[in-house]
Amino acid sequence: AHNCDHAYTVATLLELLADAELHLLGFADQSRYAIPEDAVEALAPMTAGLSERWQRAHFGELLRGDVFMHTFWAAPGTAPRVDVTFGPDMALCPAWSFVGYR
């Protein structure tokens, strides 16, 4: 590992962006932050209070444990101007293509 490497969760990524006066628009592959379908019902009591989408993404990321690099869009300011749905096909040069991930 490089001495500048730092592991970020969704929560710490949001803090980093806020400190830079940026806000998170969306992840390139939102499905990587989703709660697996076969666990949704069992986890419903725990996730019922997670009304904000980044809270759900943080929970899903920690639950899955397979996100090794965040690929996302950010913009200046503190609140999104529009609610946009992002997907992997919207990345001009997806970082995961350099490591063989599809």
Backbone as a ProteinNet text record, in pm:
[ID]
protein_1_A
[PRIMARY]
AHNCDHAYTVATLLELLADAELHLLGFADQSRYAIPEDAVEALAPMTAGLSERWQRAHFGELLRGDVFMHTFWAAPGTAPRVDVTFGPDMALCPAWSFVGYR
[TERTIARY]
83.1	0	87.3	44.6	114.6	88.8	187.2	169.3	59.9	12.6	-98	-232.8	-231.6	-358.5	-441.7	-570.1	-661.6	-792.9	-841.8	-969.5	-1083.3	-1176.2	-1292.2	-1419.1	-1505.7	-1641	-1727.6	-1852	-1942.6	-1948.2	-1956.4	-1966.3	-1842.7	-1722.8	-1601.9	-1582.4	-1630.3	-1625.4	-1713.8	-1831.3	-1920.2	-1855.2	-1785.2	-1714.4	-1603.6	-1527.7	-1419.5	-1474.4	-1581.8	-1642.2	-1696.9	-1760.9	-1815.5	-1704	-1591.9	-1477.7	-1424.5	-1443.2	-1399.2	-1511.9	-1622.7	-1741.1	-1797.7	-1799.9	-1857.7	-1968.5	-2055.7	-2155.4	-2156	-2193.9	-2196.7	-2322.4	-2303.7	-2418.2	-2464.3	-2370.7	-2405.9	-2283.9	-2301.7	-2195	-2210.5	-2099.2	-2102.3	-2177.9	-2164.5	-2235.5	-2310.5	-2427.9	-2506.9	-2542.1	-2548.4	-2585.6	-2482.8	-2359.7	-2256.6	-2280	-2370.9	-2401.4	-2541.1	-2604.3	-2740.5	-2735.3	-2837.5	-2850.8	-2890.3	-2821	-2853.6	-3000.9	-3063.3	-3206.7	-3246.3	-3161.1	-3196.9	-3187.4	-3135.5	-3122.9	-3218.9	-3287.9	-3373.6	-3478.9	-3550.6	-3657.9	-3603.6	-3496.2	-3440	-3385	-3335.5	-3275.5	-3372.9	-3497.2	-3596.7	-3607.6	-3608.2	-3616.1	-3496.5	-3378.8	-3258.6	-3253.3	-3306.1	-3294.4	-3414.2	-3518.1	-3639.3	-3609.7	-3513	-3480.7	-3381.2	-3335.3	-3237.3	-3311	-3360.3	-3441.9	-3357.8	-3237.1	-3153.1	-3073.3	-3061.7	-2999.9	-2854.5	-2781.1	-2640.3	-2625.8	-2721.9	-2721.2	-2738.8	-2831.9	-2855	-2732.4	-2669.4	-2548.9	-2435.4	-2419.2	-2315	-2340.1	-2464.5	-2500.2	-2475.6	-2522	-2503.2	-2357.1	-2275.8	-2131.8	-2067.9	-2098.3	-2039.9	-2092	-2217.8	-2277.4	-2213.4	-2199.1	-2144.6	-1994.7	-1922.2	-1778.3	-1695.7	-1748.9	-1674	-1641.5	-1657.9	-1623.1	-1477.9	-1391	-1250.1	-1210.4	-1295.9	-1268.3	-1401.6	-1416.8	-1537.8	-1519.9	-1616	-1619.6	-1750.7	-1740.3	-1858.2	-1848.5	-1959.4	-1966.4	-1989.8	-1922.6	-1941.5	-1953.7	-2014	-2032.7	-2013.5	-1980.8	-1966.1	-2098.6	-2087.8	-2207	-2241.9	-2350.8	-2389.7	-2515.5	-2588.1	-2711.6	-2722.8	-2772.1	-2786.5	-2888.4	-2858	-2950.2	-3064	-3034.3	-3135.7	-3109.3	-3211.5	-3196.7	-3175.8	-3054.9	-3017.9	-2981.8	-3019.6	-2979.8	-2858	-2750.3	-2626.7	-2609.9	-2533.5	-2505.9	-2369.3	-2318	-2184.7	-2166.8	-2274.2	-2263.5	-2244.2	-2254.5	-2238	-2093.7	-2004.5	-1864.5	-1789.5	-1722.9	-1647.4	-1526.6	-1457	-1338.1	-1343.3	-1418.3	-1435.4	-1303.8	-1276.6	-1151.9	-1139	-1254.3	-1247	-1199.4	-1202.8	-1155.6	-1004.8	-933.8	-788.6	-745.9	-836.1	-802.4	-875.4	-942	-1006.9	-1146.4	-1199.5	-1333.9	-1435.9	-1545.7	-1652.1	-1782.6
-118.4	0	124.4	223.6	352	429.3	509.6	582.7	688.7	721.2	816.9	748.6	615	542.8	564	576.1	591.6	523.2	441.8	374.6	468.4	490.3	575.2	491.8	516.2	462.2	570.8	540.7	643.3	760.7	731.5	838.1	927.1	867.9	950.4	1021.4	962	1028.3	1153.4	1143.6	1260	1370.7	1333.2	1432.7	1500.4	1421.5	1475.4	1574.5	1536.9	1625.2	1752.1	1739.5	1857.4	1953.7	1899.6	1984.9	2061.3	2004.9	2069.8	2151.2	2166.9	2238.3	2177.6	2044.1	1966.5	1878.7	1832.8	1734.7	1618.2	1504.6	1381.3	1378.3	1361.2	1350.1	1206	1115.3	975.1	889.6	760.3	664.3	609.7	576.4	521.9	390.3	310.6	182.4	173.4	233.9	241	102.8	2	-132.4	-189.6	-141.8	-190.7	-141.5	-47.1	9.1	-32.7	-118.6	-163.3	-284.7	-297.3	-415.4	-531.8	-644.7	-758.9	-797.2	-827.3	-858.8	-967.9	-1070.2	-1180.2	-1142.4	-1022.1	-978.3	-865.3	-809.6	-692.5	-718.9	-829.6	-858.9	-880.4	-956.4	-985.9	-860.5	-766.7	-645.2	-528.5	-549.6	-441.1	-369.1	-440.5	-367.9	-275.7	-316.5	-234.4	-117.1	-135.5	-32.5	61.6	34.2	117.1	263.4	287.7	424.2	493.6	425.5	484.4	549.4	669.1	735	807.3	846.5	922.7	826.8	854.6	756.9	729.9	828.1	803.4	718.4	726.8	636	492.4	473.2	338	289.9	379.6	341.1	303.4	377.8	348	211.1	185.3	56.4	-56.5	-37	-140	-167.5	-61.8	-78.7	-162.8	-129.5	-203.7	-346.8	-366.6	-500	-588.9	-535.3	-614.1	-638	-533.9	-547.1	-569.1	-536.4	-562.6	-437	-319.3	-195.9	-164.3	-168.6	-139.2	-2.8	57.6	190.2	257.3	379.7	456.4	532.8	519.4	597.5	675	808.6	890.4	1023.5	1095.3	1231.6	1324.6	1440.5	1541.7	1677.3	1770.9	1905.5	2008.3	2131.4	2236.9	2265.1	2311.8	2347.9	2243.8	2268.3	2179.4	2098.8	2133.6	2060.2	2036	1920.2	1892.4	1984.1	2020.9	2105.2	2023.2	1901.5	1811.8	1671.3	1589.7	1450.8	1368	1317.8	1244.9	1102.2	1007.8	869.6	841.8	797.8	769	619.7	581.4	440.6	421.8	299.4	272.2	315.5	315.7	352.8	503.2	581.8	726.7	770.2	678.6	712.9	722.8	837	855.6	763.8	751.9	666.8	593.9	485.8	418.5	364.9	400.4	359.2	207.8	138.5	-7	-76.6	-8.1	-70.4	-91.6	-17.4	-30.8	-149.5	-205.8	-319.7	-446.2	-442.2	-559.6	-586.6	-497.9	-516.4	-468.2	-539.6	-498.5	-484.6
0	0	0	-69.6	-76.6	51.5	94.6	219.7	211.8	92.9	77.2	63.9	55.6	44.2	170	150.9	263.3	226.6	316.2	291.8	331.2	240.4	266.1	261.9	357.6	352	289.1	263.5	211.1	308.4	437.6	537.7	537.5	534	534.5	401.3	292.9	162.8	164	223.9	235.8	318.3	424.6	506.7	426.5	352.5	269.7	166.9	99.9	0.5	64.8	180.2	249	288.6	334.2	370.6	250	130.1	6.4	-57.9	14.9	-32.6	-161.3	-160.7	-270.5	-213.3	-300.5	-256.9	-354.7	-304	-381.6	-467.2	-596.9	-687.5	-700.8	-713.8	-730.1	-756	-741.5	-768.1	-908.8	-970	-1105.7	-1111	-1006.8	-1001.4	-868.5	-864.2	-741.8	-688.2	-773.9	-727.9	-630.2	-634.2	-542.7	-399.5	-382.5	-251.5	-203.5	-278.4	-245.2	-153.2	-72.4	11.4	-79.3	-69.7	-155.3	-143	-254.1	-258.4	-159.5	-144.4	-55.3	92.6	123.6	262.7	297.9	199.2	222	329.1	318.2	412.8	554	565.1	697.1	764.5	685	740.5	751	709.7	709.7	844.4	957.9	1086.1	1109.7	1062.4	1080.5	983.4	865.2	762	756.5	834	830.3	863.3	950.2	990	898.6	795.4	703.4	586.9	610.2	507.9	402.8	438.2	345.7	259.2	129.8	37.3	67.9	121.4	151.3	277.3	368.8	484	435.7	342.5	288.7	211	136.3	59.9	154.6	262.8	361.6	424.8	464.2	523.7	423.6	299.3	196.9	168.8	165.5	141.9	251.9	376.8	488.2	492.9	461	461	354.7	234.9	123.7	140.3	178.1	200.1	75.3	-43.6	-166.2	-247.9	-189.2	-259.5	-227.5	-328	-303.1	-358.1	-439.6	-492.4	-523.4	-474.7	-502	-632.8	-721.8	-845	-841.9	-845.1	-819.2	-892	-887.8	-939.9	-821.5	-823	-719.7	-787.8	-717.6	-773	-662.3	-699.5	-598.3	-528.4	-405.8	-330.7	-227.2	-158.3	-49.2	-77.8	-181.8	-211.2	-361.4	-399	-541.8	-608.5	-731.9	-808.4	-867.8	-906.3	-961.5	-907.3	-906	-864.5	-990.7	-1008.4	-1129.3	-1091.6	-1174.4	-1154.7	-1241.9	-1178.7	-1249.2	-1265.5	-1365.9	-1388.6	-1449.8	-1451.1	-1503	-1647.9	-1725.4	-1866.1	-1886.3	-1778.4	-1789	-1765.2	-1726.8	-1701.4	-1833.7	-1854.3	-1978.3	-1984.1	-1874	-1866.8	-1732.9	-1725.7	-1596.8	-1541.2	-1415.7	-1350.8	-1343.9	-1330.1	-1315.8	-1443.6	-1556.3	-1680.5	-1678	-1592.5	-1585	-1499.6	-1423	-1337.9	-1381.6	-1495.8	-1549.7	-1496.3	-1410.5	-1355.6	-1457.1	-1471.4	-1565.1	-1492.3
[MASK]
++++++++++++++++++++++++++++++++++++++++++++++++++++++++++++++++++++++++++++++++++++++++++++++++++++++

